[in-house]
Amino acid sequence: MSPLRVHYLLRLEPGETPERRALDLAREQSVEIVEGAAPAAAEARSVGRVAALAPAADGRFRATIDFPEALVGGELPQLVNVLWGNVSLQRGVRLDRIEWPPALLARFGGPTHGVAGLRALCGISARRPLAATALKPVGLSAAELARRAAECARGGIDLVKDDHGVADQAWAPFRERVLRVAEAVGEANAATGGATLYAPNLTGPADRMEERLAVLAEAGVRAALVAPLLVGLDTVRALAARSGLLLVAHPTFALSPAAGDGGLAPEVLFGDLFRLAGADVVVFPNAGGRFPFTYGECRAIETRLGAAMGRLAPAALMLGGGVDRARLEEWIPRYGPDLVWLVGGSLYARDDVETAARELAACVRRVAPGEPEHEIGGVRAAT
């Protein structure tokens, strides 16, 4: 069987050698015991092994570690534990890239709908970008959120999702909000002949998940927003496997593991792991907005979500985080056609939300997406 080959970037502490650091990492992430303390048979079948070690361009070292596929056992929590367990508590370690064994990928279902299913649910036959918005701000009543959703649907927005901060607050309780918004979007679709998709925020307590899924079924919605790093990646996997919902994954709680020269490369966390868990759409902040990510990082995530990954369906990237309608004509040609453009605050700043939504939808349909400026595989694109 092929090993799970993982590429890490290591920044050495004073007095450390790259050889020792790489060997320690391989053992920490597998047997978690010093050499000579484990039975030889156990080490032979489970210890991680350093496959390559070389200097990186920025003074760090690239360590390639091979982990036995059997160490994972086909379970997502253990997979993440092998990739980023105890080393997450160390400084100067970055998980940069993963080479996936086909047999391991075959154990996971990935996106239930993927890009093709998203287009089908939104009634879109052309390969074009989609327009989306988030219902906000927190503090509006369920009736007010439903009114905004209807305005956006009548304006031709393809996907309307709850903002990730809209949960089960007293002013807009979960059940009332979902039923009202779903009804409003349905009525707007019936009036216009559209197919706007509504994705309520399903993120919440584990012991209320079944209750909330029943509300979504009652409302007849076919999509949901979920935050994998709040509810757990394996919860997302279970939802994808049994709910039939198209899942939109929000990146909240992710800056620490995805920032700096430690943590996980954004394309690994949001491109590989979110997709492996079953996300059909992955939300991420675009460059140039209010979050500190670069165009190269966004393009790398887009590339990983669409790259061949066993039998897993491609997923779509939803870019938001301060995306302004006024700048969309500049941004759309820099990405491919499988993007979902998320515009929220600047849409609601207008007095006439329905007209603003119509202009946004028209812009996304009118401006042609571009071809990738260059390939982004194991090499990060320029900022």
Secondary structure, DSSP 4 states (H G I P E B T S, - for coil): ---EEEEEEE-PPTT--HHHHHHHHHHHTTT-S-TTSS-HHHHHHH--EEEEEEE-TTS-EEEEEEE-HHHHTT-HHHHHHHHHSGGGGSSSEEEEEEE--HHHHTT----SSHHHHHHHHTT--S---EEEEEE--TT--HHHHHHHHHHHHHTT-SEEEE-TT-SS-TTS-HHHHHHHHHHHHHHHHHHHT---EEE-B----GGGHHHHHHHHHHHT--EEEE-HHHH-HHHHHHHHHHT--EEEEP-TT-HHHHSTTSEE-HIIIIIIIHHHHT-SEEEEEPTTSSS---HHHHHHHHHHHHS--TTPPP-EEEEESS--GGGHHHHGGGS-TTEEEE--HHHHTSS-HHHHHHHHHHHHHHSPP---SS--SSSPPP-
